[in-house]
Amino acid sequence: MVPREEPAGVLVVQHTPHEGPHALWTALEAAGLPVRVCRTGEGDPVPSSPVGPAALVVTGEPAAAYEDASSSAPRAAQLALPRAALEAEVPVLGVGLGARLLAVVGGGTARPGEAPRIG
């Protein structure tokens, strides 16, 4: 009998309690993927590498990608994990600030827009 391989999980980096994976969590669980949440706003350190999970999700926070972090880990740590994930070819989904951090580590820039930032 061939041993059954457990599905690799998804690491979610949640910077603030109100910026969680919400509906995404439900979809990941429905797909049978274990979800591990790193709650940086509650003091969890941002992992330095994406070793282990099959994918990485980075959620948002009130600070912009061009500012230092407001309520969680220092910006350098927030940038290091998605950068390492890209280098290791681990799929990354950025939501809100996470999308802007992903743009920065992918070689883009994040700067203030002309309109007020909402949400």
Backbone hydrogen bonds, N-H to C=O, Kabsch-Sander energy under -0.5 kcal/mol:
donor,donor_aa,acceptor,acceptor_aa,energy
10,V,34,P,-2.7
11,L,55,A,-2.4
12,V,10,V,-0.6
12,V,36,R,-3.0
13,V,11,L,-0.5
13,V,57,V,-3.1
14,Q,12,V,-0.8
14,Q,38,C,-2.7
15,H,13,V,-0.6
15,H,60,G,-0.5
16,T,60,G,-0.6
19,E,16,T,-1.6
24,L,21,P,-2.1
25,W,21,P,-0.7
25,W,22,H,-0.6
26,T,22,H,-1.3
27,A,23,A,-2.1
28,L,24,L,-2.7
29,E,25,W,-2.7
30,A,26,T,-2.3
31,A,27,A,-1.5
32,G,29,E,-1.6
33,L,28,L,-2.5
36,R,10,V,-2.6
38,C,12,V,-3.2
38,C,36,R,-0.5
39,R,37,V,-0.7
40,T,14,Q,-1.1
40,T,38,C,-1.2
41,G,14,Q,-1.0
42,E,39,R,-1.4
43,G,40,T,-1.7
44,D,39,R,-2.1
54,A,9,G,-3.4
55,A,9,G,-1.0
56,L,91,P,-2.5
57,V,11,L,-2.8
58,V,93,L,-2.6
59,T,13,V,-2.6
59,T,57,V,-0.5
67,E,64,A,-1.6
77,A,74,P,-0.7
78,Q,74,P,-1.9
79,L,75,R,-2.1
80,A,76,A,-1.8
81,L,77,A,-1.3
83,R,79,L,-1.7
84,A,80,A,-2.6
85,A,81,L,-2.5
86,L,82,P,-2.5
87,E,83,R,-2.2
88,A,84,A,-2.0
89,E,86,L,-1.3
90,V,85,A,-3.0
93,L,56,L,-2.6
95,V,58,V,-2.9
98,G,95,V,-2.0
99,A,96,G,-0.8
100,R,96,G,-1.6
101,L,97,L,-2.9
102,L,98,G,-2.1
103,A,99,A,-1.9
104,V,100,R,-2.0
105,V,101,L,-2.5
106,G,102,L,-1.5
107,G,104,V,-1.7
108,G,103,A,-3.1
